[in-house]
């Protein structure tokens, strides 16, 4: 099996999964916020605002490390950026 054929098969599988999951995907900002609140609780186990901020700073540091090592581990930077995006709202009062 060629690499191109395998890539096309994987792409079609992923596309089908996306279509199957589109029904349960949040439609509004409030639904997105509720989904992320379930996945990433704001104050799990009594974490304080200070510990949430420390967590955010830790994640920002990991982004810096991911950027520094991006040529050796190119996928790591995007993973670390995703962690910052998740950690950042925990420090907002909405």
Secondary structure, DSSP 8 states (H G I E B T S, - for coil): --HHHHHHHHHHHHHHHHHHHTTTS--SHHHHHHHHHHHS-TTGGG--HHHHHHHHHHHHHHHHHHHHTTTT-HHHHHHHHHHHHHHHGGG---
